[in-house]
């Protein structure tokens, strides 16, 4: 199996091919051994493609989920700036 600190990246086409093998009757265990994948990965990809038509998280989000993620990204920068200012204020207050 791959190093968890350096996860492998698979194309959408490859994932679809794996799901096609599974749909054609090949077991998740056999596919996993042949392609060095866990059976849970095969099942996860299969479920995602059958339910949503894609394994990409961006394709499977609701508009509300996408909006929340965008707002979280927008809030990240001001939060970091506030933390830096707090640290600077403490540093200058000691002098």
N, C-alpha and C positions, 0 to 999 in steps of 0.2 A: 504494500500500500504506500501511498505518497506521504511525504512529510507534512504533518498538519500545519507547520509554520509556513510552508510554501505550497498552498493548494494548487492543484492542476486546474487549468481552464479548458473547457470543452465547448466546441461550437454548437450552435442550435441544430445544425445539420447532423452532427455526430449523435447528439441526444435523440433526435428523431429516428436515426438508424437503429439505435439501441432499443428504443420503444417498439419499432417495427419488428425487430427480432423477437422481443418478448410477446408481442401480439400474435406472431406467427407460431407460437408454441414453445419457444426455447425458454428454459427456466431461468429465473433471475440468478440463481447460483451458478449455472453454466456460463451465462453471459458475464457475470462478475469475474469468474476465474479466467475466462478467455481475454477480457479487456482490462483486467486489474481494477475492477470496480466493486464496491460493496453491493450486496443485494438490496440494501435499503436505498441506495442511490438509484438503482434501476426502478424500484417501486415508486420513488418520489418523482422521478422524471415521467414515468408512465402516468401517474395520477395527475400531474400538472398538465401534461399534454392532452389527456382525455377530458379533463374538467375545463381547462382554459384555452387550450390550443397552443400553448407556449410554455417554455420552462423559465423564461426571463421574468424576473420579479416585476420589472417595470410594466410589462404587458398585462400582468395579472392584478394590478392594484386598482382599487376603486378610485373614482375622482376625489373622494374625501381623503383617502389614504395618501394620494399624491399631493393634495393640498397641505396636509399635515406635515409631510416630509419637507416640502418647500418652505413652509414657515419655520420649521426647526433649523433648516440650513440658514435662513435669513437671521434667526436669533443667535446663532452660534458666534458670529463676529462681534456683535455688541457685548455679549457675555464675556468673551475673552478680553475685550477692551476694558470692561468694568473690573475684571480681576487684576489686570495690569495696573490700573489706576489705584486700586486698593493697596496693592503691594507698594507702589510708589509713594502713596500717602503715608503708609507706615514707615517707610524708609526715611522720608523727609521729616516726619514728626520726631524721630529719634535724634535728629541732628540739632 
